[in-house]
Amino acid sequence: MNILYFLVGCSVLMALIFLAAFFWAYKTGQNDDVHTPGIRMLFDDEAAAEKSEEDHFSS
């Protein structure tokens, strides 16, 4: 029975840590722009393809 008290205490402590991390991320602006990263990933392949072509031709 004592282990249950320990496990409940650990889970509450972990929940508080994750809650504090969430509020810290929210306060520092981590979630300000959720639309642009979804669009940005569409353009990353072009830059990587151009770089690989440059590396291929320079060898």
N, CA, C and O atoms as a Maestro MAE file, in Angstrom:
{
 s_m_m2io_version
 :::
 2.0.0
}

f_m_ct {
 s_m_title
 :::
 protein
 m_atom[236] {
  # First column is atom index #
  i_m_mmod_type
  r_m_x_coord
  r_m_y_coord
  r_m_z_coord
  i_m_residue_number
  s_m_chain_name
  s_m_pdb_residue_name
  s_m_pdb_atom_name
  i_m_atomic_number
  :::
  1 25 0.810 -1.193 0.000 1 A "MET " " N  " 7
  2 3 0.000 0.000 0.000 1 A "MET " " CA " 6
  3 2 0.858 1.263 0.000 1 A "MET " " C  " 6
  4 15 0.478 2.283 -0.576 1 A "MET " " O  " 8
  5 25 2.019 1.184 0.653 2 A "ASN " " N  " 7
  6 3 2.899 2.353 0.690 2 A "ASN " " CA " 6
  7 2 3.413 2.719 -0.689 2 A "ASN " " C  " 6
  8 15 3.636 3.896 -0.972 2 A "ASN " " O  " 8
  9 25 3.605 1.729 -1.554 3 A "ILE " " N  " 7
  10 3 4.115 2.006 -2.896 3 A "ILE " " CA " 6
  11 2 3.103 2.820 -3.701 3 A "ILE " " C  " 6
  12 15 3.491 3.619 -4.554 3 A "ILE " " O  " 8
  13 25 1.813 2.626 -3.439 4 A "LEU " " N  " 7
  14 3 0.795 3.411 -4.133 4 A "LEU " " CA " 6
  15 2 0.903 4.885 -3.781 4 A "LEU " " C  " 6
  16 15 0.772 5.739 -4.658 4 A "LEU " " O  " 8
  17 25 1.134 5.192 -2.533 5 A "TYR " " N  " 7
  18 3 1.308 6.592 -2.129 5 A "TYR " " CA " 6
  19 2 2.529 7.201 -2.815 5 A "TYR " " C  " 6
  20 15 2.499 8.350 -3.257 5 A "TYR " " O  " 8
  21 25 3.586 6.424 -2.895 6 A "PHE " " N  " 7
  22 3 4.800 6.892 -3.565 6 A "PHE " " CA " 6
  23 2 4.549 7.132 -5.052 6 A "PHE " " C  " 6
  24 15 4.957 8.160 -5.591 6 A "PHE " " O  " 8
  25 25 3.879 6.188 -5.717 7 A "LEU " " N  " 7
  26 3 3.619 6.321 -7.149 7 A "LEU " " CA " 6
  27 2 2.661 7.473 -7.453 7 A "LEU " " C  " 6
  28 15 2.846 8.183 -8.441 7 A "LEU " " O  " 8
  29 25 1.658 7.660 -6.630 8 A "VAL " " N  " 7
  30 3 0.734 8.783 -6.820 8 A "VAL " " CA " 6
  31 2 1.483 10.102 -6.626 8 A "VAL " " C  " 6
  32 15 1.281 11.048 -7.387 8 A "VAL " " O  " 8
  33 25 2.330 10.164 -5.630 9 A "GLY " " N  " 7
  34 3 3.126 11.371 -5.406 9 A "GLY " " CA " 6
  35 2 4.054 11.665 -6.581 9 A "GLY " " C  " 6
  36 15 4.184 12.815 -7.001 9 A "GLY " " O  " 8
  37 25 4.698 10.626 -7.110 10 A "CYS " " N  " 7
  38 3 5.585 10.814 -8.265 10 A "CYS " " CA " 6
  39 2 4.807 11.269 -9.493 10 A "CYS " " C  " 6
  40 15 5.275 12.127 -10.242 10 A "CYS " " O  " 8
  41 25 3.625 10.701 -9.703 11 A "SER " " N  " 7
  42 3 2.837 11.088 -10.869 11 A "SER " " CA " 6
  43 2 2.329 12.519 -10.753 11 A "SER " " C  " 6
  44 15 2.282 13.237 -11.751 11 A "SER " " O  " 8
  45 25 1.954 12.939 -9.569 12 A "VAL " " N  " 7
  46 3 1.523 14.320 -9.373 12 A "VAL " " CA " 6
  47 2 2.699 15.274 -9.584 12 A "VAL " " C  " 6
  48 15 2.536 16.331 -10.194 12 A "VAL " " O  " 8
  49 25 3.862 14.914 -9.092 13 A "LEU " " N  " 7
  50 3 5.054 15.737 -9.291 13 A "LEU " " CA " 6
  51 2 5.400 15.856 -10.779 13 A "LEU " " C  " 6
  52 15 5.712 16.947 -11.257 13 A "LEU " " O  " 8
  53 25 5.347 14.757 -11.499 14 A "MET " " N  " 7
  54 3 5.632 14.794 -12.936 14 A "MET " " CA " 6
  55 2 4.593 15.628 -13.677 14 A "MET " " C  " 6
  56 15 4.938 16.370 -14.596 14 A "MET " " O  " 8
  57 25 3.334 15.515 -13.290 15 A "ALA " " N  " 7
  58 3 2.281 16.314 -13.925 15 A "ALA " " CA " 6
  59 2 2.521 17.798 -13.697 15 A "ALA " " C  " 6
  60 15 2.318 18.601 -14.607 15 A "ALA " " O  " 8
  61 25 2.948 18.173 -12.503 16 A "LEU " " N  " 7
  62 3 3.239 19.576 -12.214 16 A "LEU " " CA " 6
  63 2 4.436 20.080 -13.014 16 A "LEU " " C  " 6
  64 15 4.454 21.228 -13.456 16 A "LEU " " O  " 8
  65 25 5.437 19.215 -13.197 17 A "ILE " " N  " 7
  66 3 6.599 19.600 -14.002 17 A "ILE " " CA " 6
  67 2 6.194 19.827 -15.453 17 A "ILE " " C  " 6
  68 15 6.611 20.810 -16.065 17 A "ILE " " O  " 8
  69 25 5.382 18.925 -16.010 18 A "PHE " " N  " 7
  70 3 4.921 19.100 -17.388 18 A "PHE " " CA " 6
  71 2 4.014 20.317 -17.524 18 A "PHE " " C  " 6
  72 15 4.063 21.009 -18.540 18 A "PHE " " O  " 8
  73 25 3.205 20.583 -16.539 19 A "LEU " " N  " 7
  74 3 2.350 21.767 -16.572 19 A "LEU " " CA " 6
  75 2 3.192 23.041 -16.529 19 A "LEU " " C  " 6
  76 15 2.908 23.999 -17.248 19 A "LEU " " O  " 8
  77 25 4.212 23.053 -15.701 20 A "ALA " " N  " 7
  78 3 5.107 24.211 -15.639 20 A "ALA " " CA " 6
  79 2 5.849 24.392 -16.961 20 A "ALA " " C  " 6
  80 15 6.030 25.521 -17.416 20 A "ALA " " O  " 8
  81 25 6.279 23.294 -17.581 21 A "ALA " " N  " 7
  82 3 6.958 23.384 -18.881 21 A "ALA " " CA " 6
  83 2 6.020 23.913 -19.950 21 A "ALA " " C  " 6
  84 15 6.434 24.692 -20.808 21 A "ALA " " O  " 8
  85 25 4.758 23.499 -19.910 22 A "PHE " " N  " 7
  86 3 3.783 24.007 -20.876 22 A "PHE " " CA " 6
  87 2 3.581 25.502 -20.714 22 A "PHE " " C  " 6
  88 15 3.596 26.239 -21.700 22 A "PHE " " O  " 8
  89 25 3.390 25.961 -19.476 23 A "PHE " " N  " 7
  90 3 3.188 27.392 -19.259 23 A "PHE " " CA " 6
  91 2 4.430 28.194 -19.608 23 A "PHE " " C  " 6
  92 15 4.315 29.319 -20.093 23 A "PHE " " O  " 8
  93 25 5.618 27.642 -19.372 24 A "TRP " " N  " 7
  94 3 6.854 28.333 -19.763 24 A "TRP " " CA " 6
  95 2 6.922 28.476 -21.280 24 A "TRP " " C  " 6
  96 15 7.264 29.544 -21.789 24 A "TRP " " O  " 8
  97 25 6.594 27.392 -22.014 25 A "ALA " " N  " 7
  98 3 6.625 27.442 -23.472 25 A "ALA " " CA " 6
  99 2 5.581 28.419 -24.003 25 A "ALA " " C  " 6
  100 15 5.836 29.133 -24.973 25 A "ALA " " O  " 8
  101 25 4.435 28.452 -23.387 26 A "TYR " " N  " 7
  102 3 3.389 29.373 -23.814 26 A "TYR " " CA " 6
  103 2 3.792 30.818 -23.554 26 A "TYR " " C  " 6
  104 15 3.536 31.699 -24.374 26 A "TYR " " O  " 8
  105 25 4.421 31.055 -22.410 27 A "LYS " " N  " 7
  106 3 4.812 32.416 -22.036 27 A "LYS " " CA " 6
  107 2 5.947 32.936 -22.920 27 A "LYS " " C  " 6
  108 15 6.007 34.133 -23.199 27 A "LYS " " O  " 8
  109 25 6.841 32.060 -23.361 28 A "THR " " N  " 7
  110 3 7.978 32.510 -24.164 28 A "THR " " CA " 6
  111 2 7.672 32.546 -25.655 28 A "THR " " C  " 6
  112 15 8.556 32.859 -26.452 28 A "THR " " O  " 8
  113 25 6.436 32.231 -26.050 29 A "GLY " " N  " 7
  114 3 6.048 32.390 -27.451 29 A "GLY " " CA " 6
  115 2 6.336 31.187 -28.328 29 A "GLY " " C  " 6
  116 15 6.453 31.339 -29.544 29 A "GLY " " O  " 8
  117 25 6.452 30.015 -27.766 30 A "GLN " " N  " 7
  118 3 6.744 28.829 -28.559 30 A "GLN " " CA " 6
  119 2 5.597 28.475 -29.503 30 A "GLN " " C  " 6
  120 15 5.829 27.869 -30.549 30 A "GLN " " O  " 8
  121 25 4.376 28.840 -29.156 31 A "ASN " " N  " 7
  122 3 3.213 28.465 -29.954 31 A "ASN " " CA " 6
  123 2 2.572 29.661 -30.644 31 A "ASN " " C  " 6
  124 15 1.383 29.618 -30.959 31 A "ASN " " O  " 8
  125 25 3.321 30.719 -30.885 32 A "ASP " " N  " 7
  126 3 2.743 31.904 -31.502 32 A "ASP " " CA " 6
  127 2 2.316 31.658 -32.943 32 A "ASP " " C  " 6
  128 15 1.228 32.073 -33.342 32 A "ASP " " O  " 8
  129 25 3.144 30.997 -33.718 33 A "ASP " " N  " 7
  130 3 2.861 30.802 -35.140 33 A "ASP " " CA " 6
  131 2 2.814 29.310 -35.437 33 A "ASP " " C  " 6
  132 15 3.854 28.665 -35.566 33 A "ASP " " O  " 8
  133 25 1.617 28.769 -35.545 34 A "VAL " " N  " 7
  134 3 1.491 27.339 -35.821 34 A "VAL " " CA " 6
  135 2 1.191 27.076 -37.297 34 A "VAL " " C  " 6
  136 15 1.158 25.921 -37.721 34 A "VAL " " O  " 8
  137 25 0.972 28.130 -38.082 35 A "HIS " " N  " 7
  138 3 0.626 27.960 -39.490 35 A "HIS " " CA " 6
  139 2 1.864 27.910 -40.386 35 A "HIS " " C  " 6
  140 15 1.918 27.092 -41.304 35 A "HIS " " O  " 8
  141 25 2.843 28.753 -40.145 36 A "THR " " N  " 7
  142 3 4.018 28.857 -41.013 36 A "THR " " CA " 6
  143 2 4.861 27.591 -41.070 36 A "THR " " C  " 6
  144 15 5.295 27.239 -42.167 36 A "THR " " O  " 8
  145 25 5.129 26.876 -39.979 37 A "PRO " " N  " 7
  146 3 5.936 25.663 -40.094 37 A "PRO " " CA " 6
  147 2 5.318 24.611 -41.018 37 A "PRO " " C  " 6
  148 15 6.041 23.864 -41.677 37 A "PRO " " O  " 8
  149 25 4.002 24.550 -41.067 38 A "GLY " " N  " 7
  150 3 3.352 23.616 -41.967 38 A "GLY " " CA " 6
  151 2 3.567 23.974 -43.420 38 A "GLY " " C  " 6
  152 15 3.639 23.094 -44.278 38 A "GLY " " O  " 8
  153 25 3.668 25.258 -43.699 39 A "ILE " " N  " 7
  154 3 3.931 25.697 -45.067 39 A "ILE " " CA " 6
  155 2 5.420 25.604 -45.376 39 A "ILE " " C  " 6
  156 15 5.798 25.254 -46.494 39 A "ILE " " O  " 8
  157 25 6.265 25.912 -44.404 40 A "ARG " " N  " 7
  158 3 7.702 25.919 -44.606 40 A "ARG " " CA " 6
  159 2 8.237 24.545 -45.002 40 A "ARG " " C  " 6
  160 15 9.192 24.441 -45.772 40 A "ARG " " O  " 8
  161 25 7.621 23.500 -44.476 41 A "MET " " N  " 7
  162 3 8.121 22.166 -44.795 41 A "MET " " CA " 6
  163 2 7.904 21.818 -46.261 41 A "MET " " C  " 6
  164 15 8.564 20.920 -46.783 41 A "MET " " O  " 8
  165 25 6.992 22.511 -46.932 42 A "LEU " " N  " 7
  166 3 6.777 22.253 -48.349 42 A "LEU " " CA " 6
  167 2 7.918 22.796 -49.200 42 A "LEU " " C  " 6
  168 15 8.148 22.310 -50.307 42 A "LEU " " O  " 8
  169 25 8.629 23.788 -48.701 43 A "PHE " " N  " 7
  170 3 9.687 24.423 -49.469 43 A "PHE " " CA " 6
  171 2 11.082 23.910 -49.121 43 A "PHE " " C  " 6
  172 15 12.035 24.231 -49.831 43 A "PHE " " O  " 8
  173 25 11.234 23.130 -48.061 44 A "ASP " " N  " 7
  174 3 12.547 22.649 -47.660 44 A "ASP " " CA " 6
  175 2 13.136 21.675 -48.667 44 A "ASP " " C  " 6
  176 15 14.357 21.626 -48.817 44 A "ASP " " O  " 8
  177 25 12.320 20.903 -49.358 45 A "ASP " " N  " 7
  178 3 12.837 19.921 -50.303 45 A "ASP " " CA " 6
  179 2 13.522 20.583 -51.489 45 A "ASP " " C  " 6
  180 15 14.491 20.037 -52.018 45 A "ASP " " O  " 8
  181 25 13.044 21.741 -51.918 46 A "GLU " " N  " 7
  182 3 13.670 22.433 -53.042 46 A "GLU " " CA " 6
  183 2 15.088 22.877 -52.685 46 A "GLU " " C  " 6
  184 15 16.006 22.714 -53.488 46 A "GLU " " O  " 8
  185 25 15.270 23.423 -51.513 47 A "ALA " " N  " 7
  186 3 16.596 23.886 -51.103 47 A "ALA " " CA " 6
  187 2 17.549 22.708 -50.947 47 A "ALA " " C  " 6
  188 15 18.717 22.807 -51.325 47 A "ALA " " O  " 8
  189 25 17.076 21.609 -50.403 48 A "ALA " " N  " 7
  190 3 17.923 20.430 -50.249 48 A "ALA " " CA " 6
  191 2 18.262 19.827 -51.602 48 A "ALA " " C  " 6
  192 15 19.380 19.350 -51.800 48 A "ALA " " O  " 8
  193 25 17.318 19.838 -52.537 49 A "ALA " " N  " 7
  194 3 17.575 19.288 -53.870 49 A "ALA " " CA " 6
  195 2 18.592 20.145 -54.616 49 A "ALA " " C  " 6
  196 15 19.459 19.611 -55.307 49 A "ALA " " O  " 8
  197 25 18.495 21.471 -54.484 50 A "GLU " " N  " 7
  198 3 19.461 22.356 -55.145 50 A "GLU " " CA " 6
  199 2 20.855 22.151 -54.569 50 A "GLU " " C  " 6
  200 15 21.832 22.130 -55.317 50 A "GLU " " O  " 8
  201 25 20.960 22.001 -53.272 51 A "LYS " " N  " 7
  202 3 22.257 21.809 -52.646 51 A "LYS " " CA " 6
  203 2 22.867 20.480 -53.073 51 A "LYS " " C  " 6
  204 15 24.068 20.406 -53.331 51 A "LYS " " O  " 8
  205 25 22.052 19.430 -53.150 52 A "SER " " N  " 7
  206 3 22.590 18.134 -53.546 52 A "SER " " CA " 6
  207 2 23.034 18.163 -55.012 52 A "SER " " C  " 6
  208 15 23.999 17.495 -55.383 52 A "SER " " O  " 8
  209 25 22.325 18.939 -55.847 53 A "GLU " " N  " 7
  210 3 22.754 19.065 -57.239 53 A "GLU " " CA " 6
  211 2 24.082 19.815 -57.327 53 A "GLU " " C  " 6
  212 15 24.946 19.455 -58.127 53 A "GLU " " O  " 8
  213 25 24.248 20.858 -56.509 54 A "GLU " " N  " 7
  214 3 25.504 21.602 -56.505 54 A "GLU " " CA " 6
  215 2 26.652 20.717 -56.039 54 A "GLU " " C  " 6
  216 15 27.743 20.774 -56.607 54 A "GLU " " O  " 8
  217 25 26.426 19.907 -55.020 55 A "ASP " " N  " 7
  218 3 27.446 19.007 -54.542 55 A "ASP " " CA " 6
  219 2 27.784 17.954 -55.592 55 A "ASP " " C  " 6
  220 15 28.940 17.552 -55.723 55 A "ASP " " O  " 8
  221 25 26.791 17.514 -56.330 56 A "HIS " " N  " 7
  222 3 27.003 16.491 -57.348 56 A "HIS " " CA " 6
  223 2 27.833 17.033 -58.503 56 A "HIS " " C  " 6
  224 15 28.725 16.351 -59.006 56 A "HIS " " O  " 8
  225 25 27.538 18.272 -58.927 57 A "PHE " " N  " 7
  226 3 28.261 18.849 -60.062 57 A "PHE " " CA " 6
  227 2 29.656 19.325 -59.674 57 A "PHE " " C  " 6
  228 15 30.537 19.403 -60.530 57 A "PHE " " O  " 8
  229 25 29.870 19.643 -58.406 58 A "SER " " N  " 7
  230 3 31.185 20.151 -58.011 58 A "SER " " CA " 6
  231 2 32.200 19.022 -57.814 58 A "SER " " C  " 6
  232 15 33.400 19.292 -57.747 58 A "SER " " O  " 8
  233 25 31.752 17.764 -57.721 59 A "SER " " N  " 7
  234 3 32.697 16.672 -57.530 59 A "SER " " CA " 6
  235 2 33.289 16.159 -58.790 59 A "SER " " C  " 6
  236 15 34.103 15.236 -58.759 59 A "SER " " O  " 8
  :::
 }
 m_bond[235] {
  # First column is bond index #
  i_m_from
  i_m_to
  i_m_order
  :::
  1 1 2 1
  2 2 3 1
  3 3 4 2
  4 3 5 1
  5 5 6 1
  6 6 7 1
  7 7 8 2
  8 7 9 1
  9 9 10 1
  10 10 11 1
  11 11 12 2
  12 11 13 1
  13 13 14 1
  14 14 15 1
  15 15 16 2
  16 15 17 1
  17 17 18 1
  18 18 19 1
  19 19 20 2
  20 19 21 1
  21 21 22 1
  22 22 23 1
  23 23 24 2
  24 23 25 1
  25 25 26 1
  26 26 27 1
  27 27 28 2
  28 27 29 1
  29 29 30 1
  30 30 31 1
  31 31 32 2
  32 31 33 1
  33 33 34 1
  34 34 35 1
  35 35 36 2
  36 35 37 1
  37 37 38 1
  38 38 39 1
  39 39 40 2
  40 39 41 1
  41 41 42 1
  42 42 43 1
  43 43 44 2
  44 43 45 1
  45 45 46 1
  46 46 47 1
  47 47 48 2
  48 47 49 1
  49 49 50 1
  50 50 51 1
  51 51 52 2
  52 51 53 1
  53 53 54 1
  54 54 55 1
  55 55 56 2
  56 55 57 1
  57 57 58 1
  58 58 59 1
  59 59 60 2
  60 59 61 1
  61 61 62 1
  62 62 63 1
  63 63 64 2
  64 63 65 1
  65 65 66 1
  66 66 67 1
  67 67 68 2
  68 67 69 1
  69 69 70 1
  70 70 71 1
  71 71 72 2
  72 71 73 1
  73 73 74 1
  74 74 75 1
  75 75 76 2
  76 75 77 1
  77 77 78 1
  78 78 79 1
  79 79 80 2
  80 79 81 1
  81 81 82 1
  82 82 83 1
  83 83 84 2
  84 83 85 1
  85 85 86 1
  86 86 87 1
  87 87 88 2
  88 87 89 1
  89 89 90 1
  90 90 91 1
  91 91 92 2
  92 91 93 1
  93 93 94 1
  94 94 95 1
  95 95 96 2
  96 95 97 1
  97 97 98 1
  98 98 99 1
  99 99 100 2
  100 99 101 1
  101 101 102 1
  102 102 103 1
  103 103 104 2
  104 103 105 1
  105 105 106 1
  106 106 107 1
  107 107 108 2
  108 107 109 1
  109 109 110 1
  110 110 111 1
  111 111 112 2
  112 111 113 1
  113 113 114 1
  114 114 115 1
  115 115 116 2
  116 115 117 1
  117 117 118 1
  118 118 119 1
  119 119 120 2
  120 119 121 1
  121 121 122 1
  122 122 123 1
  123 123 124 2
  124 123 125 1
  125 125 126 1
  126 126 127 1
  127 127 128 2
  128 127 129 1
  129 129 130 1
  130 130 131 1
  131 131 132 2
  132 131 133 1
  133 133 134 1
  134 134 135 1
  135 135 136 2
  136 135 137 1
  137 137 138 1
  138 138 139 1
  139 139 140 2
  140 139 141 1
  141 141 142 1
  142 142 143 1
  143 143 144 2
  144 143 145 1
  145 145 146 1
  146 146 147 1
  147 147 148 2
  148 147 149 1
  149 149 150 1
  150 150 151 1
  151 151 152 2
  152 151 153 1
  153 153 154 1
  154 154 155 1
  155 155 156 2
  156 155 157 1
  157 157 158 1
  158 158 159 1
  159 159 160 2
  160 159 161 1
  161 161 162 1
  162 162 163 1
  163 163 164 2
  164 163 165 1
  165 165 166 1
  166 166 167 1
  167 167 168 2
  168 167 169 1
  169 169 170 1
  170 170 171 1
  171 171 172 2
  172 171 173 1
  173 173 174 1
  174 174 175 1
  175 175 176 2
  176 175 177 1
  177 177 178 1
  178 178 179 1
  179 179 180 2
  180 179 181 1
  181 181 182 1
  182 182 183 1
  183 183 184 2
  184 183 185 1
  185 185 186 1
  186 186 187 1
  187 187 188 2
  188 187 189 1
  189 189 190 1
  190 190 191 1
  191 191 192 2
  192 191 193 1
  193 193 194 1
  194 194 195 1
  195 195 196 2
  196 195 197 1
  197 197 198 1
  198 198 199 1
  199 199 200 2
  200 199 201 1
  201 201 202 1
  202 202 203 1
  203 203 204 2
  204 203 205 1
  205 205 206 1
  206 206 207 1
  207 207 208 2
  208 207 209 1
  209 209 210 1
  210 210 211 1
  211 211 212 2
  212 211 213 1
  213 213 214 1
  214 214 215 1
  215 215 216 2
  216 215 217 1
  217 217 218 1
  218 218 219 1
  219 219 220 2
  220 219 221 1
  221 221 222 1
  222 222 223 1
  223 223 224 2
  224 223 225 1
  225 225 226 1
  226 226 227 1
  227 227 228 2
  228 227 229 1
  229 229 230 1
  230 230 231 1
  231 231 232 2
  232 231 233 1
  233 233 234 1
  234 234 235 1
  235 235 236 2
  :::
 }
}
